[in-house]
Amino acid sequence: MDRLNHYRQIIQQILEDYSRHRSDDQIESQALFDEKRDHYQVVNLGWENEQRVYGSVLHLDIKNNKIWLQYNGTEIDIAQTLVDLGVPKSDIVLGFQAPYRRQYTDYAVS
């Protein structure tokens, strides 16, 4: 399997596992995959205490053969999870970090 397909498979596994364990009677977590454009998200939606809940809690993209962590609103260290699953740190970009700060991380700059 080529590297990009392997990355897609890993991302989808992580997001499906998270959404499966997060959903309950009131809040549904949906894993959304756009393989054509390489956008991957988990969105929470539903009602809690008569308030509408809707929003992205995880957003990853694949750009220029690297996994970009665009948003992580969870307690999970997604970057470390990717590393644990075999993705080298040089192929992970912390997109939620300002570009000038990425050089101070152990991950890719862009």
Buried (B, 14 or more C-beta within 10 A) or exposed (E): EEEEEEBBEBBBEBBBEBBEEBBEEEBBBEBBBEEEEBBBBBBBEBEEEEEEBEEBBBBBBBBEEBBBBBBBEEEBEBBEBBBEBEBEBEBBBBBEBEEEEBEEBEBBBE
